[in-house]
Amino acid sequence: MTTTPTAPLTSITIPSGAPGTGTITLLLKDSPFSDAKALLVSFSEVNVHADGGDWFTVPFAGGATGRTCDLKKLETAQDILGVASLPAGHYTQLRLVVSSATIYFDNASSGLACDATLTTPLGTKASVTIPSGELKLNRQFDLAEGGGLSILLDFDGDKSVKLTGGGKYMMTPVIGVISVQ
């Protein structure tokens, strides 16, 4: 897993159902996270890398420009991060861009686990610093023409968020690819 930032990507959009394409669905879940009632993480971009060099943007569910998830609500469930129609072929990497994160200690969030925006809980909270907002997952997969593929990502909250010596919270995202089906 590499977390060093790279140059911005050129977004390539493929019409749904176009010849020579397949559909990819990215799902997100969380391993148990014990220190908070809510952990809201905002994603600003999701991309996949095709063998040969092209990067493709995976649009967020509902066509939103970003997606925020309360990882506490994903301990026993999963939610769709994004869906895309992509050229059939071999892919070598997934890239997630995390724009912000906030931890809430007193109250759980209400409503959905993931959406374009979430209502923030009341009570004590702390911003979570993200040294590198980009996370690369080196996991290869093949997308068949006319086929569909679901990739389940597991965000490990306990390994990702740490209290620093200065009393601040830092996130080094730890996300694993649980399944590719």
N, C-alpha and C positions, 0 to 999 in steps of 0.2 A: 504494500500500500504506500503510495506516494502522496504527500500533502503539499508539495511545492507549487506555488502559483505558476500559471502559464499564460500565454497571450490569449486575448479574447477570441472566441470562436465565431466563425461565420455560420449563421443559422441556415440550415437546409431543410425545407419543408417539402414533404412528399404527399400528394393527395391520397386520401384514404381509398383503398381498393384499386390503386393504379396497377397496371400490369407489372409483374416482376417484383411485387412487394409482399410483405407480411406485416403482421401487427404485433407490437411488443407492448406489454403491460408491466409497469414497475409497481410493485406493492411494497409497503413499509410496515414493519412491526418493531417492537422494542423488547429487549430482555428486561427483566425486573430492574427497577430503579428505586432505591430505598430512601434516599435523602429528601424527597420532595413530595408535595401533593400534586404538582403540575410542573412540567418542563416543556415550554413552548419553543419549538425550533422552526425558524423560517428558512425555506429553501427558495433561492432566486433563479436557479437554473439546473437542468438535468440534461446530460448529453451522453451519447454512445459513440464509440469510435469504430469505424469500419476498417477491416483489414485493408491496407492500401492507402490509408491516410485521411479519409473524409470523416468529419465529426457531424453528427446529426443531433438536433435538439429534440428532446422528448417533451411535448407540451404537457403542462400540468392538467390534472383532471378539471373538467368544467371550463377549460380555455383560459384559466386565470394566469396572470403574469408572475405569480408567486404562490407558494403553498406553505401554510403554517400547520404544524402538527403538535398536539400535546402527546408527548411520548408516553406519559403515564397511562393514557387511555389505550395505548397500543400494546400494553403488556399481555393482554388476553385477546387481542383482536388484531386485525390488519386493515390497512386502508390503501386506496390507489393513490400513488404519487403522480403518475403520468401514463399516458397512452400515446403511441405513435404508429403511423404507417411508415415503414422503412424499406429500402431496397433489400431484397433477399440476399443473403450472403453471410460471410463470417465476420464477427465482431470481436474486438479484443479488450475493450475497456468500457467502464461506466464512469461518469464524472458527475458529482453532486456539488453544488455550490450552496453553502450555508451562509445566509446573510446576517442572522442574529439568533440569539437564544436568551431566554429568561427563565429563571428557576423561581417557583412559588412554594412557600413553606407552609402556609396556613390553610389554604382552601384549594379544592380541585376546580378545574375549569368546567363550565357548563356547555352543553351542546355537543357538536360533532368532535371527533378526534382530529380530523384534518379538514381544512377549508382554505379559501383564499385569505381570509382573516378570521381570527378567533377572538371571542370576548375574553379579556384577561381577568383572572381571579382577583379578589380583594385580599388584602393582608400583606404580610412581609414577603418581599421579593428581592432578587439580586440579578443584575445583569451577568451574563456569562461571556467572557472574552473568548474569541475564536482566533487564535494566532494565524492560522491558514484557513480561510473560508472554503477552500477547495479540497475535495476528497476524491481520489482516484481508486477505483476498484478494478484490479487486473483480473478479470474473469472472462474467459472466452466463451462464446456461444454462437450457434448457427441459427439463422432465421430462414425458414423455408418459404418459397414463393406460395402465396395464398394461405400460408399457415399463421398460427398465432402462438405466441410465446409469453409466458408469465415468469417474471423474475421477482423472487421474494427477498427483500433486503432486511436485515436485522440490525437495528441501531442499538448498540449496547450502551445504555445510559450509565450504568455503574462504572464502566471502564472509560467512558467518554468525558465525564464531568468530574473535576477534582477541585477541592478547596485548597488554595495555595497558602503558603506561609504568611502572606500579607492579608489574609482574610477575604480574598477575592476568589471568584469561581472562574475556572478556565475549562474550555472544552477542546479536546483533541478528539474529533469524531472517530469512533470505532464502529464501522459498519461492515457486516459480513454478508456475502451472498449465500442465503440458506438453500435456495432451490432455483433451478432453471427448468421449466416444464413447457 
